Amino acid sequence: MKFKSAFLSFAISALLIQPVIAGSGFYYGFDLVSHSLDTSTEVSLTYTSPPPDPSFQSDERSQSFLDPGLHIGYLFKHRRTQNYFMAPEFFATTLDSNDLIYGTNFKIGADINNLRLFAILGVNRIDAFKQNKLQLGLGAEYAINDYYSISLEWLRIDTLVEDSSADSIFGSQTLTTDTHTERDIEVITFSLRIYLLE
């Protein structure tokens, strides 16, 4: 009940409070991106003619990276005084300063005074893993004035899965090594954004 009341209050506020943030127009920004990478690997070793019996190995590790990035997009409002908005956006960054990450986001949200709250749905590609993945997140943006703002966004990238298999021959036996790897990535982005008003 408390959650429903809070949501209803937010919806009413978004309808009644006049936004101060800029209207429609292109924008671009500079990002400081924190990537948290959790990797889980399972390896299965199987011989064609036991013994020995099949064996299994597993490994888990976590890594964190801080990378630069940039983005460009277009914010659309039907009227300047409208609270609700949508914004398609293109972004690019790196993972550990080596692997290029790029893609598109679609943002939809509402303005309340100098604060902009929004949800994010996007698709990204990490060159090193050669996979396109969905990403979901939330964000908040504070307008310094009509032209400059700062924002904080959190994103969760859909799990990246890789499977590989290799055979090695030892005399009359063949060793098959099957590897299953899952990577989970969370992203926190701090941005300085500049608006080009129409």
N, C-alpha and C positions, 0 to 999 in steps of 0.2 A: 504493500500500500504506500509506503514512504517513497519507493522508487517511482511509482506511477504519479504521485503528487509532484515529485521533483521534476519529472519529465514534462508534465503538463505545465508547470510553472515556467520551465525553459521555453516551451513552444509558444506560450502566451507572450513572454518577454520578447522573443525573437520577432513576433508579429507587431508588437506595439512600440518597441524602442527604436528610435531612428538611428541608423548607422552613421558613423563618422568616417569609416574607411572609404577609400576611393571607389568610384564606379567602374564601368567596363574599361578594359584596356590591356595592352601587352605588359608583361613584366619579366624581369630576369633577376637572378640572384646568385650569390656565392655561398657555398656550403662547407661546413665542417662535419664530416660523417664518421660516426662510430659504428663499426661492424663487430658483432659478436658471433663467432663461428664455432659451432659444436659439431665435431666429426665423430661418427661411430662406424667402426669397420669390423666386419666378421669374415674370417677366412676359413674355408673348409678344404682339407687335404684328403684326397681319396685315391687309393691304389686300385689297379685293375684286378690284382690277385692278392688278397690279404693272406697272411699277415704282412705288414702291421694293419691294425684297425684304422678306420677313418679318424682324423683328429680335427678339432675345431679350435680356433683362436679368435679372440675379440680384443678390441682396443677402443678407448674413448678419450678424446682430448678436446680442450676448449682454447680458443685463441681470440684475441681482441686486436683490432686495428683502428687507427685514426687516419682518415684520408680526406683530401680536398675534393670538392665537387662543384658543379654549377647546374643551373636549370633555367629554362625559359618557358613561358606559358602565356595563356590569354584568359583573363578573368571576365566572365560575362554576367551582367545584371540586366534585367529587363528595363529597370529605371535606376538612376543613381540612388534614390531613396529606398530601394528595395533591400530587404534584409538578406534574402536568400541569394546564393550565387552558385555557379559551376565554373570549373577551370580545367581544361586539358593542359598537360604540361609534359615537356621533354626534359630528361635529366641525364647526366653522365657523371661518373665518379670512378674510383678504382678500389680494388681490394688488396690491401698490403702494398699499395703503390705500384703494383705490377699488373694485375689483371683488370682489364677494363670492364666496367659495369655500366650499361645504358638501357634506357627504356622510356616508357610513357606512364604517366599517372593521370587519373581523372579524379578531381576533387569536387565535393559538394558539401555545402555547409551554410552557416548563417553568421551574420555580423550582429554583435551587441555592443553598442558604443565603439570603443577603440579595439575591441577584441573580436577575432574571427576564429570560429570553431568549425572543424570540418572532418569528414571521413575521406579515406583514400583507397582507391582501387587501381591497381596498376599491373603492368607486365614488364619484367626486366630480363636482360640477358647477361650472363657472366661468361666472357669469352673463354676463360680457362676450362669451364665445365661444359661449354657448348650446349646449354639448355636454356629454353625460355620458360620463365616461371611467373606465376601470379604472386602479387604481394598485396597485403591489406594493412591498413593502419589508421591512425588518428593524428590530428594535428591542432595546434593553436598558434595564432599569429597576433602580434600586438602592433598597432599602427603608431609609429612615431609622429608622422604627419601624413598628408595625402600622397607623398611620393616614396617614403621609406618605412619599412617595417622589419621586425625580427620575428622569427618563427621557430617552433620546436615541433618535430614530427617523430612518431614512432611507427616502424613498419616491421611486419613479419613476412619473410619470404617463404613460399611453399617449399617443402623439403626437396632437396636435390638428391636423386637416387642414381647410383652407378653400379652396374654389375659387369664383371669381367671373368673370363675363364682362360686358363693356360694349361697346356700339357707338357710334361717333361718325361723323357724316356730313360729308364735305368735298367739296362739289360732286357729282361723279359717283362718288366713291369712298366706301367705308365702311371705317372703321378698327375692327377688333375687338381689344379688349384682354382677354386671358385672364390671370388672376392665380392662382397656386398658392402657398399659404402653409402651412408646417409649423412647429409650435411644440412643443418638447420642454421639459418642466419637471421639475426635480429638487427635492426638498423635504427639508430637515433641520429637525427640530423638537426643541426642548428644552422639557421640561415639568416643572411642579410638580404632583403628583397627590395628592389627598386621598381616602381610603377611608372609606366609611360601612359598618361591619361589621354583618352580621346577627347 
